[in-house]
Amino acid sequence: MKHRTIAIAFSVGLLAGLSAPVLSAADKETRQMMADIRMLQEQTQQLQNLITTLRQAEDDPASMAVDAFMKALYRDHPYARKVRGTVAGIEQIRRQDLVRFHQKGFDPSGIAVVIVGDINEDAATAAVARLFGDWASPSAFI
């Protein structure tokens, strides 16, 4: 059996993706990994990366000047806030906050699935339907 690689990316407001070497698009382990993308992943690493980016911006005179200018210009208006937040604010985020955000923002009505690789279109469509066909909107549970 020949090895192939398929790459799947989908966007639901944020970008999530998976690339995996597989024997076939129907490989059970790969299907499970693809389905797991729906769940919150790598939250700690992503938050740490954001904190690193924010700390680097604190050492950048141009970034600091933009922040000061926006604060002086907009004062108490939301436009004065840093787009990416603050280190203190990011450090206060807990897993439950991210789960709640995920439940509100990751909805099947807004999904776009992109599959790239040496695969059969009908098989790929069927695999996506199997993996995500039962994904109900969070509002269906309210």
C-alpha positions, -999 to 999 in steps of 0.1 A, spaced: 0 0 0 14 34 -9 17 61 18 1 94 11 -1 126 30 -33 145 33 -36 180 48 -68 194 61 -74 229 73 -106 246 83 -116 280 95 -142 288 120 -132 323 128 -98 310 139 -77 286 118 -72 250 128 -56 223 108 -40 189 106 -15 173 83 -9 135 86 7 108 66 -18 81 60 -24 48 42 -58 59 30 -82 88 36 -104 62 54 -76 53 79 -94 50 113 -67 67 134 -64 96 110 -102 101 110 -102 102 148 -73 128 148 -93 149 123 -124 147 144 -104 157 175 -96 191 158 -131 202 169 -119 201 205 -97 227 221 -60 219 214 -26 233 224 -42 260 245 -12 264 268 13 266 240 -7 292 221 -12 313 252 26 311 259 33 322 223 10 351 227 26 362 259 60 360 242 48 382 214 33 407 238 66 409 258 86 413 226 63 442 217 70 458 251 107 459 240 99 475 206 99 513 206 76 514 176 50 492 192 52 512 224 47 544 205 16 531 187 1 519 220 8 553 236 -7 571 206 -38 550 205 -43 555 243 -38 593 239 -61 595 209 -90 573 221 -87 575 259 -114 553 274 -128 541 240 -122 504 232 -100 515 203 -74 525 229 -70 489 240 -42 467 227 -56 444 200 -38 413 214 -45 422 250 -20 424 278 2 398 295 -18 402 327 -50 397 309 -38 366 290 -24 351 322 -59 353 337 -74 331 310 -84 297 323 -93 265 304 -130 271 311 -128 305 294 -114 289 263 -140 261 264 -168 287 266 -152 307 237 -150 275 217 -186 266 224 -197 300 213 -174 305 183 -169 271 167 -201 264 149 -207 240 120 -225 267 101 -193 287 98 -169 259 88 -149 257 56 -130 225 51 -101 224 27 -85 190 19 -53 188 -1 -36 156 -13 -37 126 -34 -73 116 -25 -105 107 -42 -130 136 -40 -160 113 -33 -141 95 -6 -130 128 10 -165 142 9 -178 110 25 -151 111 52 -159 147 61 -196 139 63 -188 109 86 -165 130 108 -185 162 111 -220 152 100 -233 149 136 -216 181 147 -246 201 162 -246 238 167 -240 248 203 -272 267 202 -290 234 196 -281 225 232 -294 257 248 
